[in-house]
Amino acid sequence: VAGFDPGRAPISSRLGLASYTTRELSLDDTLKWAKRLGLTHVSLKDFHLPMTATAAQFDEVKKKFATADLDFHAVGVVYMKTAAEVEAGFSYARNAGVGMIIGVPDVELLDLVERKVKETGIRLAIHNHGPTDRIYPTCASAFRRIENRDPGLGLCLDMGHSARAGADPLD
């Protein structure tokens, strides 16, 4: 991240929780665990906040984050296999009030995704899914597909999936 000095902030301020990790827990318990672990950022998967949530449900979740003094950082992983799913993903992020989607867009949709990033100011970080993922098994494979695109398109490194794909996450 441009301008970020890793020596300045404690590690807990640089890490976040993907709520997929706590998929067996309620949203309230997920937020409690994030606080207990000293994390500040949380990305919600749709089982903690459905993509089809009502305005009242979105507001309730935002209030819970504010009460817990946590950053509702992103939504995802959002899969995008059609143009309609791209539109739905960006609407979801806008309704949630977050600035980032952790996503897996099909390659043929990257032009549309890039256009949506520019139009909305909502960034999209491509999530790698390891050796069984034919499109983005590693961050390197995702990076090759977006390296000459808008800087609002980035990467969400899943260290476990990278290791399973034979990549060294530190590299």
Disulfide bonds with the S-S distance in Angstrom:
none
